[in-house]
Amino acid sequence: MNKTNKHFTYYNDINKIVNQLKEMKVNSDAMQYIIEELGMNDQMLRQLILSNPQSDTKDLYDEHIRLSNKELKNQKTNKSTIMNKKILHLHLGDSLGNIKTLVCNFKDGSIRYTLYGGTGSSGTPFSLSNIQFYDIVNGRIKWVNNRSLPIENLPNESIEEFRVRVINMLNLSTDKVIKVVNNEVKFA
């Protein structure tokens, strides 16, 4: 195959991918995720800045500064609700009947887990690496190395979807979810 045919085939394949993305109605967040996964974020930013009028770039930069300042102001005024939130509180059980508690918090922009024995907050702390994950392959357990609970959300993933993902992971582990504890305690 000569150079011209390779070039044509390459762009023909790219057009197929573009059409698939259009059919999927990929949104801008998903597109940004794809660009980041390809390691093209910096290159795309540079190309877009250099190929657009300087006034557009300045307008977007000014908007970025305004939004950043507004977000910072909101974080300062609502720090307790934005920066610290319990995402998930679970009681787990292992095959020997031992009960543990797993709490997942969003704190200062990070997802943090606490795992301890029993259901009271004074239980013995455990390392998250004590939870071993597996897959079911052809009806058999296949242990998976290097799998751990997620410390970031997926693109466009809601808190509820994140909770479901964590619970589904735990149900394929040595510590199954036996109870989801209510996060939203309210008094009359």
ABEGO torsion letter per residue (X at the ends): XBAAAAAAAAAAAAAAAAAAAAAAGBBAAAAAAAAAAAGAAAAAAAAAAAABBAAAAAAAAAAAAAAAAAAAAAAAAAAAAAABBBABBBBBBBAAGBBBBBBBBBBGGBBBBBBBBEABAABBBBBAAABBBBBBBGGBBBBBBGBBBBABBBBGBBAAAAAAAAAAAAABBABBBABBBBABBBBX
